[in-house]
C-alpha cells in the first residue's frame, strides 16, 4: 500500500520490490522548504528500516527540483538573522541525513530528472546511483547566485563525477548544463525523450529489481567505499565480498544459467505490468 499523506510534499510508495520517492510540490516547482526536507528524511528512514530491491527518486510536475525555497529564506531574514540561521540549519540536517541514507541503502537508487535540477535539486540527483535524464532536463548548481556554498553532498559528489577542474567551473560560474552535456561529462547515465522518462525509468527499475539483490548491494558498497580507500584495501574487500556472494542462491542460479545457456532467474522475477507505485 502507498505510504503517504495526500497533503505531503514527498510521497513514498512501494510495490513488488520497487519503492518510489516522489517530490510532490509541483506548484512551487518542487522547491525545498523545511517540511519537505523533513518528509524526505523520513521517507529515506523508512526505506533504511525496510529496504526494497530498488529505489526510484522522481518528481511531480515539469521540474525535478529548483533548489531551496528562496522566498522562505527572504521571509526568515525579515524576521531575524537568528531565525533564518536556525531554520536553515534544521533543513540542512534533515536533507543531509536523507542524502547519506540514500547512498547507504543496500540497493540501487535510480534518479529520474526532468526540467530543472538546481541547487539542492542537483545535489540530490547526484546522490542517486544511476541518473536518467529527460531531454528537457537542465542542471545548475546555483548556490553562488544567492551568495552561498553547496550543500547536499554536491562538494563531494560533483568532483568525483566530472573531475575537479570541471566541478570548480560548475560551482563558480553556474553554467546551465543541458541533458546532452550532462551525459557527455558523466553527470547522468542516459538521456531519453521527456515523454518516455517514466516508461524508461520503469523498465530500468524492473531490470534492476530482477537482478541479484545481494550482489547489487555489494557492487554499490564496493564502488562507493572504494572512492576513499587504497588498492590493497579494495582488493581485500572484493575478495571478502566475492566469497560471501559465492554462498548465495543467486550465485548458484547464475552459474547454472550460464552453463545451461539461459537467462538467470534471480530472486523473485518481476515484470513491468501494472501501475502500482508508478501511479501519480
C-alpha positions in Angstrom: 0.0 0.0 0.0 1.2 3.6 -0.7 2.8 5.2 2.3 1.9 8.9 2.0 -0.4 11.6 3.2 -2.4 13.4 0.4 -1.1 16.7 1.7 2.6 15.6 1.8 5.2 17.2 -0.4 7.1 13.9 -0.6 5.3 10.6 -1.4 6.7 7.2 -0.7 5.1 4.2 -2.5 6.1 0.6 -2.7 5.1 -2.3 -4.9 6.8 -5.5 -5.9 10.2 -4.7 -4.5 10.3 -1.2 -6.1 10.0 1.9 -3.9 9.3 5.3 -5.4 10.0 8.6 -3.7 8.2 11.4 -5.4 8.9 15.0 -4.9 5.4 16.4 -4.9 5.3 20.2 -4.6 4.8 21.0 -8.3 3.1 24.4 -7.8 6.4 25.6 -6.2 8.5 23.7 -8.8 9.4 21.3 -6.0 11.4 24.0 -4.2 12.7 22.7 -0.9 11.4 24.0 2.4 11.7 22.6 5.9 8.5 20.4 5.8 9.6 18.9 2.5 13.1 18.3 3.9 11.8 16.5 6.9 9.4 14.4 4.8 12.3 13.4 2.5 14.4 12.4 5.6 11.5 10.4 6.9 11.0 8.6 3.6 14.6 7.6 3.5 14.5 6.4 7.1 11.5 4.2 6.2 13.5 2.7 3.3 16.5 2.1 5.5 14.3 0.3 8.0 12.8 -1.9 5.3 15.0 -1.8 2.2 13.4 -2.6 -1.2 15.2 -4.1 -4.1 15.3 -0.7 -6.0 14.5 2.9 -5.1 13.3 5.3 -7.8 13.6 9.1 -7.0 11.4 11.2 -9.2 9.2 14.3 -9.2 5.7 15.5 -10.0 5.3 18.4 -12.4 7.6 19.8 -15.0 10.7 20.2 -12.8 12.7 17.8 -10.6 13.6 20.5 -8.0 14.6 24.1 -8.4 16.5 24.2 -5.2 15.8 25.8 -1.8 12.7 28.0 -1.3 14.4 31.4 -1.6 11.2 33.2 -0.8 11.1 31.4 2.5 14.7 32.5 3.2 13.7 36.1 2.5 10.8 35.8 4.9 13.1 34.4 7.6 15.6 37.2 7.1 12.7 39.6 7.5 12.2 38.1 11.0 15.8 37.9 12.1 19.1 36.5 11.1 18.9 34.1 14.0 15.5 32.7 12.8 17.0 32.3 9.3 20.1 30.5 10.6 18.1 28.2 12.9 15.6 27.1 10.2 18.3 26.6 7.5 20.3 24.5 10.0 17.4 22.3 10.7 16.7 21.9 6.9 20.3 21.1 6.1 20.4 18.5 8.9 17.3 16.8 7.5 18.4 16.7 3.9 21.9 15.7 4.8 20.5 12.7 6.6 18.4 11.9 3.6 21.4 12.1 1.2 23.6 10.0 3.4 20.8 7.4 3.8 20.3 7.1 0.0 24.0 6.4 -0.5 24.0 3.8 2.2 20.9 1.9 1.2 21.7 -1.7 0.2 20.0 -1.4 -3.2 20.4 0.7 -6.3 18.9 4.2 -6.2 17.7 5.4 -9.7 17.0 9.1 -10.2 14.7 10.4 -13.0 15.3 14.0 -13.8 13.1 16.3 -15.8 13.1 20.0 -16.2 15.3 22.0 -13.8 17.6 20.3 -11.2 19.0 23.4 -9.5 20.8 23.9 -6.2 19.9 21.2 -3.8 17.9 19.6 -6.6 21.2 18.9 -8.4 22.8 17.8 -5.2 20.0 15.4 -4.5 20.2 14.0 -8.0 23.9 13.3 -7.6 23.2 11.2 -4.5 21.5 8.7 -6.7 23.5 5.7 -8.0 22.1 6.0 -11.6 20.6 9.0 -13.2 18.3 9.0 -16.3 17.5 12.5 -17.6 14.7 13.7 -19.9 16.0 15.5 -22.9 14.5 18.7 -21.4 16.5 18.4 -18.2 19.0 21.1 -17.2 21.3 21.2 -14.2 22.7 24.3 -12.5 24.4 24.4 -9.1 23.2 27.9 -8.5 24.4 28.4 -4.9 26.7 31.3 -5.9 23.7 33.1 -7.3 22.4 33.7 -3.7 25.9 34.1 -2.2 26.4 30.8 -0.5 28.2 27.5 -0.9 26.9 24.0 -1.9 25.1 21.6 0.4 23.5 18.2 0.0 26.8 16.5 -0.8 27.5 18.4 -4.0 31.1 19.3 -3.0 31.7 15.5 -2.5 29.8 14.0 -5.5 30.5 16.6 -8.2 34.3 16.3 -8.5 34.0 12.6 -8.3 31.6 12.5 -11.2 33.2 15.2 -13.5 36.7 15.9 -12.2 38.0 18.7 -10.0 38.5 21.5 -12.6 35.1 20.9 -14.3 33.5 20.8 -10.8 35.1 24.1 -9.9 33.9 25.7 -13.1 30.3 24.4 -12.5 30.3 25.6 -8.9 32.0 29.0 -9.5 30.4 30.0 -12.9 27.0 28.4 -12.5 26.6 27.3 -16.2 23.3 25.7 -17.1 24.1 22.2 -18.2 21.6 20.6 -20.6 20.9 16.9 -20.7 23.2 16.1 -23.6 26.1 17.9 -21.9 25.3 16.2 -18.6 25.7 12.8 -20.3 28.9 13.9 -22.1 30.6 14.9 -18.8 29.4 11.9 -16.8 26.7 13.6 -14.7 24.0 11.3 -16.0 24.0 7.7 -17.4 21.2 8.1 -20.0 19.1 10.7 -21.8 15.6 9.8 -23.1 12.8 11.9 -24.7 10.8 13.7 -22.0 7.6 11.8 -22.9 9.4 8.5 -22.3 11.1 9.2 -19.0 8.5 7.4 -16.8 8.5 4.4 -19.1 12.3 4.2 -19.3 12.5 4.6 -15.6 10.0 1.8 -15.0 11.9 -0.6 -17.4 15.2 0.1 -15.8 13.8 -0.2 -12.2 12.3 -3.6 -13.1 15.5 -4.7 -14.7 17.4 -3.9 -11.5 14.7 -5.5 -9.4 15.1 -8.7 -11.3 18.9 -8.7 -10.6 20.8 -10.4 -7.9 20.0 -8.2 -4.9 22.9 -9.2 -2.6 25.4 -8.7 -5.5 24.0 -5.4 -6.4 24.3 -4.2 -2.8 27.9 -5.4 -2.8 28.7 -3.6 -6.1 27.3 -0.4 -4.6 29.2 -0.8 -1.4 32.5 -1.7 -3.1 32.4 1.2 -5.6 31.3 3.8 -3.1 33.8 2.7 -0.4 36.5 2.3 -3.0 36.5 6.0 -3.6 38.0 6.5 -0.2 40.4 3.6 0.2 43.7 2.3 -1.2 44.1 -0.6 -3.7 45.1 -3.2 -1.1 42.0 -2.5 1.0 39.8 -2.5 -2.1 41.2 -5.9 -3.2 40.6 -7.4 0.3 37.1 -6.1 0.3 36.5 -7.5 -3.2 37.7 -11.0 -2.1 35.5 -11.0 1.0 32.5 -9.9 -1.0 33.1 -12.4 -3.8 33.4 -15.3 -1.3 30.2 -14.2 0.5 28.3 -14.0 -2.8 29.5 -17.4 -3.8 27.5 -18.9 -0.9 24.2 -17.3 -2.1 21.4 -18.9 -4.1 21.7 -16.2 -6.7 25.3 -17.3 -7.4 24.3 -20.9 -7.8 21.5 -19.8 -10.1 23.8 -17.6 -12.1 26.3 -20.4 -12.6 23.6 -22.9 -13.6 22.1 -20.4 -16.0 25.4 -19.7 -17.7 26.2 -23.4 -18.1 22.7 -24.0 -19.4 22.8 -21.0 -21.8 19.7 -19.4 -20.5 18.8 -16.2 -18.7 19.3 -16.3 -14.9 16.2 -16.1 -12.7 17.4 -14.3 -9.6 15.3 -13.9 -6.5 11.6 -13.5 -7.4 11.3 -12.4 -11.0 9.3 -9.3 -11.7 7.5 -8.0 -14.8 6.7 -4.5 -16.0 2.9 -5.0 -16.0 0.6 -2.9 -13.8 0.9 0.6 -12.4 1.4 0.3 -8.7 4.0 2.7 -7.4 4.1 4.3 -10.8 0.7 6.0 -10.5 0.7 9.7 -9.8 
